[in-house]
């Protein structure tokens, strides 16, 4: 797609002055739309019991009952983004920890960038990969897929966008290639989760089965899906590298080049020992983060603290003054402030659904829709129901706790193994979280890479269609085995 095509699409004859709204407007519009639904959709609720293994209350099959409507009004809509960060009634944290993590990461990256270590490192990498730059894509996507399938790499992938966009642009690709490498890499891993504690393990526990049941089908889904995603991204990357006007963000080329590629001079930055040490600490920080999340049970507070410590250490090594240190950190945090806001606003959609008490109503409709179907039809209907629910509940763990206690027992009546229901759930959640505007990871990652959401959806839609066919075929095969 050339820049002329993009301009024609976004500034067509009938809408010459129309500009597609920002992510903030889209998300706030969704909050308002869901609030309107609370006036139309009947309120309902399942009885819930505490699941000690999950540490959460789960709905009980067959206990749904209508309750008094609790329609959400103008004040609720205005408070929803606030409650997306923390509950203003109970002061319980919601997305505030993720948003603070983003700001700390922004400060960390701002400081590292200020030292020149990233620019110097990028220049050395691109020089050594001269003529072989495309090999970065499958290697990096394999690493991100490993993170996705092992521990559901999501919010913690956001810092990599800032790191990879300059690398890809220096290699004559575009920000879309960088965003796709991270989002599709980690996303296909999460879609084919094998031992992901935040999706597969929680869902299997909620379904009452070992999480290792059905693992071979998920491994096959992961492997084939990864090959398809890598091929899709590399095909686009080769096209952009051969002709940069084919980029779907070519009209923003100069703007993105100025933003992401700090060193525009003809001379290469000196790769000093200090910069090498800083890059080593930089890389080690991400390694520690992965270890902490997957092994040590860390989450946002611990990760943020670790990156803050790394920031201080790097500032000392770079011999920065106090003023230079604080200004670099604040400038870096400022660059990601918009991303931090998007995360809270996206969470506000779920807040409205829960307070309007329509989440269980939607779940109950899904329960009735899948009752009495053949095994193949059942599992594919289950997949599409989970897709619809995933748009409303983008959290994989939240969706697992919400749907598995209801959906898994229904599989027994359809003659389908419960592990296949778990696979349908995680693949549906995984594919939706590659493009849904209710996902903080999607909206945040695209915002960092400066890829307009509407263009991303148009670009990734054919791939999602291919992956959907793959998933439905594999689920159908699993249903008759």
N, C-alpha and C positions, 0 to 999 in steps of 0.2 A: 504494500500500500504506500503510494507516494504522498509527499506533503500536499500536492494538489488535490489528491483524492480525499485526504483528511480534511482539508479546508472546505471542499465541496460538501462533505458529509456534515461537518459541524457548522457551516455557514451557508446552508442551502438557500435556494431562491425564496422559499416561503418563510424562512427563518433567518434572514440575513443578519439580524441583530441578536439572534439567540446564542447564548453561551451556556453550555452544559453546567449545571450547578456543581459546587464543590462537594467534597465528601461530607463536610459538616452539614450542608443543606440536605443532602440525600438522607443522612442518618436521622436528622431532626424530623424530616418529612416522614420517615418510617415510624418514628416514635408517635407522631400525630396520627398516622394511619392506624397503628395498632390500638391507640387510645380510642379511635372511632369504632374499631371492632368490639371493644368492651361494651359498647352500647347496643350491639347487634347480636353478638355471639352469647348464648346463655352461659352463665357462670356455673361451674361445677367443681367437685373435689373428690378425690379418692381418700379413703382412710390410709393412714401411713403408719408403719411400724419401724422401729429402729433396727437397722442391720449393723450388728456389732463389728462384723468384718470390714464393712465399708465405712463405718463411723458416720453414717447418714441415715435419715429416714427415707424409706422407699414406699411407693404406692402398692396397694394390695389389689390383686385382680378381682373384679366383680364387685367392688365396693363403691363404684362411682355413684354419686348422687348430686342432684341439682342443689345449688345453694343460692342465697340471695345475691342478686347482681351487685357488682361494685364498679360501676362505670367510672372511667377515668376522665377528669375534666381538664380545663386549661391549666389550672395550678399544678395538677399532677404531671402534665406534659412538660411544664417549665421546670419542675423539680426532678424529672427523670434523669437528665444528664448529671445532676448533682448526686442523685442516689446511685448513678452508675459508678461513681467514685467511692461513696460511702453512704450508708443508710442514715438519713438525717434524723430519724426517730430513735434508732438504737445506737447510732455511731459505730455500727459494725462495718468493717472495711469491705469494699467490693473490688473495684478495679484500681483503687488508689495505689496499691503496692506495685502493680504493673506500670502505672504511669510514672511513679517515682523512679522505678528502675530505668525507664526510658530516659528520663532527665539525667540520671547519673551516667548512663551510657553515653548520652550526648556530650556531657562534660568530659568524660574519659576520652572519647574520640576527638573532641575539640582540642584537648591538650596534646594528644599524640600527633595530631595533624600539625599543630603549631611547631612541633620539634622538627618537622620535615622528614621524619623517619618513614612515614607511609609513602610519601611521594618518591623518596629515594629508593625504597624497597620495590615500589611498583615499576619504576624505571628499570631496575635490574632484572626483575621477573620478565617483563615484556621483551627486554633485550635478549635474554637467554632463550625465550620461547619464540624467537623470530622464526616465522614460518610454521610454527606448531601451536599457535595460540588456541586453536579449537579444542585441543586435548584437555584444556582446563575444564571444559563444560562437563564431560562425563565423569571426570575424576571428582570434581566438586559436588556434582549431583549425587554421586555414590556416597560421599561422606555425609551429605545432608539427609539422604534417604536412610542411612544407618541411624542417624540421630532420630529421625521420625519413627522408624519401626521399633527402636529400642526404648525410647522414653518420650515419644510424642513431641518432638522438637516443635515449638510454636513461638511463643513470645520471645524466647531466648534466641531465636533466629534473627530478630530485627536488627541487631548491631551489624550483622554480616552484609546487609544491604549497603550500608555506608562504606564498608570496606571493599565490596566487589564492584560497585558501579564505576569507580575510577579505574579499576583494573580492566574491566571489560571495555570501557571507552578508550583507554590507552591502547588496547589491542584492536581498535577499529570496529568494535561491536557497538551496541547502544544500551541504554538503561534497561530496556525490556529484557535483553539477554541476561543481564545481572539479576533482575527481579525474578525471572523465570527459573534461573539456576537455583536460587534459594527457595522460592515459594513452591515450585513444582518438585524440586528435589526432596525437601522436607515433607511436602504434601503427599507425594506418592509413597514415602516411607510410612507416614501416619495412616494413609489409606490401607496399606498392606501391613498394618501393625502386627508384630509377632509376639513381643513380650512387653509392649508399651503398658506401663502400670496405670496410665491415666485414661486408657481406652479399653484395650483387650482384657486386662486383668480385672478392672472394675466391672466391665460388662459381664465377663465370665462368672465372677463371684455373684453378681446380681442375678444371673441366670441359673446359678446353682451348679456349675460345672467347672472342672479344672481349666485354666486358661490355655493349657497345651492342646486341648481338644480342637481339632480343625486347623492346627498350625501349618500343615503341609499345603493346604489350599491357599492360605494367606501368603506363604512363601512364594508359591507359584504366581499369585496375583501381583505380589510385590516385584518379582523378577521381570515378568512380562510388561507390567505397567512402567517400570523404570526404563526398559528398552524403548518403549513407545515415547515416553516423555523426552528422553535424551535425543532420540531421532527428530522429534518435533522441534526442539530448541535448536539443535545443531543445523537443521535445514534452514531455519530463519536466520541464524547467526551467519551462515555462509552467504546467504542472500544479502544481508545488510553489509557485510564486509566487502562484498564485491561491488555493491552500489548503495551508498549510504542513504540515497533518496528513497530506498525501499523501506526504511525504518518507519514504523507507525508513529514515531515521535520525532521525525526528521525536522518538522517545523520548529522544534525546540532545541535543535542541535547546538547552535551557538550558545544559547542560554545554559544548557546542561554542561557543555564543555567548559564554560567559564566557572560554573558552580562546582563541578566535581574534579576538574583537573587544575590543581592549584599552581603547578609549575609549568608555565607556558613558554619559558625561554628555550633556546636551542641547546643550551648546555645541560648536562646531567648533573643532578645534585650529588655532592660528595657523600658516599656511603661510609660515614665515619664509624669508628668503634662504638661511640656513644649511641648512634642511631641503630646500630646492630643490636646493642644491648636492649634498647627501648623496644625494638621489634620483637626480640626474644621474650621480653616481659609481656608485650602485647599479645603474642600468640599463646604464651603460657596461661594468661588470664582466661582465654576462651577454653583452653584445655581443662583448667581447674573448674570453670563453670560447668562444663559437661560432666566431669567427674562428680561434682557436688550434687547436681540434679539427679543423675542416674544412680549414684551409689550412696552418697552421704545424706540424701533426703533434704537437700537444700531447696528453698524456693526464693521468691523475689527479695525478701529482706536480706538473706545471707548472700545472694548473688550481688545485690546492690552494694553491700558492705565490702565484698571482695573487690569489686571494680573501683570503689572509692579508695581502697588501700592501694591498688595498682596505680591509680591516678597520682596519689601522693608520692609513691616511690619513683614513678617516671618523672615527676616534676623535680624531685631532688637530683636524680641522675642527670637531667638536662640542665641543672643549675639555674633554674628559673627564679626570678625574684618573686616575692609574695604578690605583687601587683600583677605581674605577667601570668602567674599561676591562676589566680582567681579570675582574671578577665578572660583567659582562654577557656577555663571551665564553664563560666557563665555563658560565654558566646556559643560554646558547643551545646549546652543545655537548651539555649534559646532556639537553636536550629531544629531541635526535635520537640519543641513545645507543642506544635500543631499535632504531632503524632500522639503525644500524651493526652491531648484533649479528645482526639478521635476515639481513643480506647474507652474513655469514660462515657462518651456519647453513645457508642455502640452498645455498651452494657445497659444503657437506659432503656433500650427496646425490651429486653427481657424483664426489667423491673416493671414496666407497664403491664406486660402479659401476666406476670405473677400476681401483681396487686389487683388487676382486673379479674383474676381468677378464671382466665380462659385457657390457660395452659393444659389443665386436666381435661377440659372439654374437648380440646383438639385431640388429646391422647385417647380419650374414650371413643371418639369417632373412628380413630385408627384401629382401635381394638375390635370394633364391630365390623369394620371393612374387611378384615383378614380372616374372620371366622368362617369355617366350612369350605375352604378352597383346597384344590389339589396341591400337591407338594410343590410343583414347579411354579404354578400361578401364585401360590401362597408366598414363596420366598421372594419372588419378583415384586409382588404387591408390597410385601414387607420392606423391600429395598426402597421403593418409591415413597412409601409413607415415612420412612426414616429420612429421606431426602427433604420432604416437606417440613418435617419437624426440625431438621438441622438448620433450616433457614431461620427458624424462630429461636432455637436453642443452639447457638454455634459452639458452645462448650462441649467437647467430646465426653468428658467425665459427667457433666450435668445431664447430657442426653442419655448416657448409659444408665445412670441412677433413675432417671425419669421413666424410660421406656422398657428396659429389660425385664423388670419384675412383672410387667403386664404382657409383653410380647412373647417372652420365652415360654411360658406355660402354654400359649396358644399353639406353639410349634408341635407339641405332643399330639394334639388333635388332628393336625395336618400331616402327621407322619414325617415330620422334618426334624432333624437333630438340632438341639439347642445351639450347638457350636456354629451351625450355619446361620442361625439368627444373629449371633454375635458378629459373624463375618459380614452379614448384610448391613448391620448397624454401623460398623466401623468403616466399611467402604462407602456407605452413603454419607456419613459424617465427613469422611476424608475428601470426597469429591466436591461436596458443597463448600468446604472450607478452602477450596482453591479459588473461589470467586465470590462468595457471599459478602454483601456490604455490611452485614451484621458481625463480621469477624474483625476483631481489632488487628489480627495478624495481617490479613489481606489489605485492609485499608491503611494500616500503619506502614507496612512494607512498601506499598505502592506510593505512599506519600513521601517516604524517604528517597525512593528511586525516582521520584517526580514523573511517574507514569500515570496519566489520567485513567480513572477507573473505567470509564465507558470504553476506552480503547483497549484496555486489558481484557475486558469481557468479550469484545468482538474478536480479539486475537486468540484467546484461549478456548473459545466456544467449540471449534472443530475438535480440538484435543479432548475436551470433556465428553463430546459425543462418542468418540472412539473408545475412551475409557469406560463409558457407561455400557456400551455394547460388550466389551470385554468382561466387565463385572457381571452383567446379566447372564452371559454364557457360562461363566465359571460357577455362578450360584446355581444355575439350572443343572449343570453337570453334578454339582455337589448334592442337589436334592434327589437325584435318581441313583446315586451311588450307594 
